[in-house]
Amino acid sequence: MEKTALRFLILTVLFQVALCAFIGLNVYVDQKRTWSEARQHCREHYTDLASFNTQEEVTALLALAEKGVVDQDEDEDNDEDEDSDEDNDEDKGKEKDNDKAQQEDKGLFDTWVGLYKNTDDTWKWSGGKNVSLYYWPKLPHKKKTCLAINATHLKAKKCETTKFPFWCFQSHLVLVKENKTWEEAMEHCHHLDKELLSLPSETALVQALQTSRIAQTDRVWIGLRYLAHTWLWMDGSTVEDMAWSQGATPQCPAWSHHCGALSPGAGQLDSWDCADKFNFLCYSNVNFL
């Protein structure tokens, strides 16, 4: 019995990791840009700036970059909001020591990700979703800033006066710009040898919102359905820790509103009328068994 439970747990973890990979990949761009320039580059060549919601995801990003990082020239930020641990030491001997230390520990470089503080003083992901304080309760409080990460810190930097390398997200999702009911959308995905999208994590939700940025409807269908008195993803998993437009997970929704949609504008899930017609998101499913 214990062996069976352990096997199920291992397969579940493997499935979630693989599902994230099939949603998309993060790409390290070793070019120094301001945050806005970095986002423009990502949107032109990939999907958007990268997102993350756990320390493990940050560590994975930095591990990828560490394999291909080259030495970087030091930029002066001219930033009144610089962290106190960053100095502009003009002593050449110390600069050489710092350069050497950077070469020995390439995990300690700053890189842009898709996190910024908007005019309402709210931290948001590029793509529209508010940051969940459940995952990041200690974000910097500085205003009009964007977030850079390294192996040890999250750093608030001025978006337009500081230049760093950056992370882009390349989506593997298929946004179908045809208006269909939920059932029709599911069948269409099946014809493409895909499934309506299930979202295993907060990061996957952000990435789905980024992919849906160019949708032609105000909502997109995803693989979420109210069945047997609970909300379920089409991969069989239950819905946990997701933001709903209703304020909380809808309990006993109206019989017509048993289908789940994603609202790119609000960055939230919606319990919606299954007969309405929207664009939709498909993804490739993988069977490990």
C-alpha positions as CSV (number, residue, x, y, z in Angstrom):
1,M,0.0,0.0,0.0
2,E,2.8,2.4,1.0
3,K,4.7,1.6,-2.2
4,T,1.6,2.3,-4.3
5,A,1.1,5.7,-2.6
6,L,4.8,6.6,-3.1
7,R,4.6,5.6,-6.8
8,F,1.5,7.8,-7.2
9,L,3.2,10.7,-5.5
10,I,6.3,10.4,-7.7
11,L,4.2,10.2,-10.9
12,T,2.2,13.2,-9.8
13,V,5.3,15.3,-9.3
14,L,6.8,14.2,-12.6
15,F,3.5,15.0,-14.4
16,Q,3.4,18.5,-12.9
17,V,7.0,19.2,-13.9
18,A,6.4,17.9,-17.4
19,L,3.2,19.9,-17.7
20,C,5.0,23.1,-16.9
21,A,7.6,22.3,-19.6
22,F,4.8,21.7,-22.1
23,I,3.2,25.0,-21.2
24,G,6.4,26.7,-22.3
25,L,10.1,27.4,-21.6
26,N,12.1,30.2,-20.1
27,V,14.9,31.6,-22.3
28,Y,17.8,33.6,-20.9
29,V,18.8,36.6,-23.0
30,D,22.3,37.8,-22.4
31,Q,21.7,41.4,-23.6
32,K,21.5,44.4,-21.2
33,R,18.3,46.3,-21.6
34,T,16.0,48.4,-19.5
35,W,12.9,46.6,-18.1
36,S,10.6,48.0,-20.8
37,E,13.1,47.2,-23.6
38,A,13.4,43.7,-22.2
39,R,9.6,43.2,-22.2
40,Q,9.4,44.6,-25.8
41,H,12.1,42.2,-26.9
42,C,10.4,39.2,-25.3
43,R,7.0,40.1,-26.8
44,E,8.5,40.5,-30.2
45,H,10.6,37.4,-30.2
46,Y,9.0,35.1,-27.6
47,T,5.8,35.6,-25.6
48,D,6.6,37.8,-22.6
49,L,9.0,38.3,-19.7
50,A,9.3,35.2,-17.5
51,S,7.4,34.6,-14.3
52,F,7.9,32.5,-11.2
53,N,6.2,31.8,-7.9
54,T,8.4,29.6,-5.9
55,Q,12.1,29.7,-4.8
56,E,12.6,26.4,-6.6
57,E,11.6,28.1,-9.9
58,V,14.0,30.9,-9.2
59,T,16.8,28.5,-8.6
60,A,16.0,26.6,-11.8
61,L,16.1,29.8,-13.8
62,L,19.5,30.8,-12.4
63,A,20.9,27.3,-12.9
64,L,20.0,27.5,-16.6
65,A,21.7,30.9,-16.9
66,E,24.8,29.8,-15.0
67,K,25.6,27.3,-17.8
68,G,25.8,30.0,-20.5
69,V,26.6,33.3,-18.8
70,V,29.5,35.3,-20.1
71,D,31.4,38.0,-18.2
72,Q,29.4,41.3,-18.1
73,D,30.5,44.9,-18.1
74,E,29.6,46.8,-14.9
75,D,26.8,49.3,-15.5
76,E,26.3,52.3,-13.1
77,D,22.7,52.5,-12.2
78,N,22.5,56.2,-11.1
79,D,19.6,54.9,-9.1
80,E,18.5,56.7,-5.9
81,D,16.7,53.6,-4.8
82,E,19.7,51.3,-5.1
83,D,20.0,48.7,-2.4
84,S,22.5,49.6,0.3
85,D,24.7,46.6,-0.4
86,E,25.5,47.8,-4.0
87,D,28.3,50.4,-4.1
88,N,30.1,52.2,-6.9
89,D,33.7,51.5,-5.6
90,E,36.1,53.3,-7.9
91,D,39.1,51.6,-6.6
92,K,40.5,49.6,-9.5
93,G,42.0,46.9,-7.3
94,K,38.6,46.3,-5.7
95,E,36.9,46.2,-9.1
96,K,39.2,43.5,-10.2
97,D,38.5,41.5,-7.1
98,N,34.8,42.0,-7.7
99,D,35.1,40.9,-11.3
100,K,37.0,37.8,-10.2
101,A,34.4,37.0,-7.6
102,Q,31.7,37.3,-10.2
103,Q,33.5,34.9,-12.5
104,E,33.8,32.4,-9.7
105,D,30.2,32.7,-8.6
106,K,28.1,33.4,-11.7
107,G,24.9,32.9,-9.8
108,L,25.2,36.4,-8.3
109,F,24.1,38.5,-11.3
110,D,21.0,40.5,-11.6
111,T,18.4,39.7,-14.3
112,W,15.0,41.2,-15.2
113,V,11.9,39.1,-14.8
114,G,8.3,40.1,-15.6
115,L,7.4,41.7,-12.2
116,Y,6.8,45.4,-11.8
117,K,4.9,47.9,-9.7
118,N,2.1,49.7,-11.6
119,T,0.8,53.3,-11.1
120,D,-1.6,51.9,-8.4
121,D,1.4,50.8,-6.3
122,T,0.5,47.2,-6.9
123,W,3.0,44.5,-7.9
124,K,1.9,42.8,-11.1
125,W,3.2,40.3,-13.6
126,S,3.8,41.4,-17.2
127,G,0.6,40.0,-18.7
128,G,-1.8,41.5,-16.2
129,K,-2.0,39.4,-13.1
130,N,-1.5,40.8,-9.6
131,V,1.2,39.0,-7.6
132,S,0.0,36.5,-5.0
133,L,1.3,37.6,-1.6
134,Y,0.8,33.9,-0.6
135,Y,4.0,33.2,-2.5
136,W,5.8,36.5,-2.1
137,P,4.9,38.2,1.2
138,K,8.2,40.3,1.4
139,L,8.4,42.0,-2.0
140,P,10.1,45.4,-1.9
141,H,8.0,48.4,-1.1
142,K,9.6,50.9,-3.4
143,K,7.4,52.7,-5.9
144,K,7.6,52.8,-9.7
145,T,10.1,49.9,-9.7
146,C,10.7,46.6,-11.5
147,L,12.1,43.4,-10.0
148,A,15.5,41.9,-10.7
149,I,16.5,38.6,-9.3
150,N,19.8,36.9,-8.4
151,A,20.8,33.8,-6.5
152,T,20.3,35.5,-3.1
153,H,17.9,38.5,-3.5
154,L,14.9,40.0,-5.0
155,K,15.9,43.6,-5.9
156,A,13.7,46.6,-6.7
157,K,15.3,48.7,-9.4
158,K,14.2,51.7,-11.5
159,C,12.7,50.3,-14.6
160,E,14.1,52.8,-17.1
161,T,17.5,53.7,-15.8
162,T,19.0,50.3,-15.1
163,K,20.0,47.7,-17.7
164,F,20.3,44.0,-17.0
165,P,20.1,40.7,-19.0
166,F,16.6,39.2,-18.8
167,W,14.4,36.1,-18.9
168,C,11.8,35.6,-21.6
169,F,9.0,33.1,-21.6
170,Q,8.3,31.1,-24.8
171,S,4.7,29.7,-24.7
172,H,4.0,26.3,-26.2
173,L,0.3,26.8,-25.8
174,V,-2.0,27.1,-28.7
175,L,-4.4,30.1,-28.6
176,V,-7.2,29.3,-31.0
177,K,-8.8,32.6,-32.2
178,E,-12.1,31.0,-33.1
179,N,-15.3,31.6,-31.1
180,K,-16.7,28.3,-29.8
181,T,-18.7,27.0,-26.9
182,W,-16.8,25.1,-24.1
183,E,-17.8,21.7,-25.6
184,E,-16.9,22.8,-29.1
185,A,-13.5,24.1,-27.9
186,M,-12.8,20.8,-26.2
187,E,-13.6,18.9,-29.4
188,H,-11.4,21.3,-31.4
189,C,-8.4,20.7,-29.2
190,H,-9.0,17.0,-29.5
191,H,-8.9,17.3,-33.3
192,L,-5.5,19.0,-32.9
193,D,-4.4,16.1,-30.7
194,K,-4.4,18.4,-27.7
195,E,-6.5,19.2,-24.6
196,L,-8.1,22.2,-23.2
197,L,-5.6,23.8,-20.9
198,S,-5.3,22.6,-17.2
199,L,-3.3,25.0,-14.9
200,P,-1.2,23.1,-12.3
201,S,0.2,26.2,-10.6
202,E,0.1,30.0,-10.1
203,T,3.0,30.3,-12.6
204,A,1.1,28.4,-15.2
205,L,-1.9,30.8,-14.7
206,V,0.4,33.8,-15.3
207,Q,1.8,32.1,-18.5
208,A,-1.7,31.4,-19.8
209,L,-2.6,35.0,-19.3
210,Q,0.5,36.1,-21.1
211,T,-0.4,33.8,-24.0
212,S,-4.0,35.1,-24.0
213,R,-2.9,38.7,-24.3
214,I,-3.7,38.7,-28.0
215,A,-7.0,36.9,-27.7
216,Q,-10.0,38.4,-29.6
217,T,-12.5,37.7,-26.9
218,D,-12.6,39.1,-23.3
219,R,-12.4,35.6,-22.0
220,V,-10.9,32.3,-23.1
221,W,-12.0,28.8,-22.4
222,I,-9.7,26.6,-20.4
223,G,-10.1,22.9,-19.3
224,L,-12.0,23.7,-16.1
225,R,-15.4,22.1,-15.3
226,Y,-17.8,21.9,-12.3
227,L,-18.4,18.1,-11.9
228,A,-19.6,16.1,-8.9
229,H,-19.9,19.2,-6.7
230,T,-16.4,20.3,-7.3
231,W,-14.3,22.2,-9.8
232,L,-11.9,19.9,-11.7
233,W,-9.2,20.4,-14.3
234,M,-9.5,18.2,-17.3
235,D,-6.3,16.4,-16.2
236,G,-8.3,15.2,-13.2
237,S,-6.7,17.6,-10.6
238,T,-8.7,19.8,-8.3
239,V,-8.5,23.6,-8.3
240,E,-6.4,25.1,-5.5
241,D,-5.2,28.6,-4.6
242,M,-6.5,30.3,-7.8
243,A,-8.0,33.8,-8.0
244,W,-11.7,33.9,-9.1
245,S,-13.6,36.9,-10.3
246,Q,-16.4,35.9,-7.9
247,G,-13.9,36.5,-5.0
248,A,-13.7,32.8,-4.0
249,T,-14.2,29.4,-5.6
250,P,-17.9,29.4,-6.7
251,Q,-19.9,26.8,-4.8
252,C,-23.0,25.4,-6.4
253,P,-22.9,27.6,-9.5
254,A,-25.9,27.9,-11.7
255,W,-26.4,24.9,-13.9
256,S,-25.4,26.9,-17.0
257,H,-22.3,28.3,-15.4
258,H,-20.4,25.0,-14.9
259,C,-17.6,25.8,-17.3
260,G,-14.3,27.7,-16.4
261,A,-13.0,30.6,-18.4
262,L,-9.9,32.8,-18.0
263,S,-10.2,36.5,-18.1
264,P,-7.0,38.1,-19.4
265,G,-8.0,41.6,-18.5
266,A,-8.8,40.8,-14.8
267,G,-6.2,38.0,-14.5
268,Q,-8.7,35.7,-12.9
269,L,-10.8,32.6,-13.4
270,D,-14.6,32.8,-14.2
271,S,-17.5,30.5,-13.7
272,W,-19.2,31.1,-17.0
273,D,-22.1,30.0,-19.2
274,C,-20.9,26.9,-21.2
275,A,-22.9,28.0,-24.3
276,D,-21.1,31.3,-24.7
277,K,-18.5,31.4,-27.4
278,F,-14.9,32.4,-26.8
279,N,-11.4,31.9,-28.0
280,F,-9.6,29.0,-26.1
281,L,-6.3,27.6,-25.1
282,C,-5.1,24.1,-26.0
283,Y,-1.9,22.3,-24.9
284,S,-0.2,19.0,-25.6
285,N,-0.9,16.3,-23.0
286,V,1.7,13.6,-22.1
287,N,1.0,10.2,-20.8
288,F,3.8,8.9,-18.5
289,L,2.1,5.6,-17.7
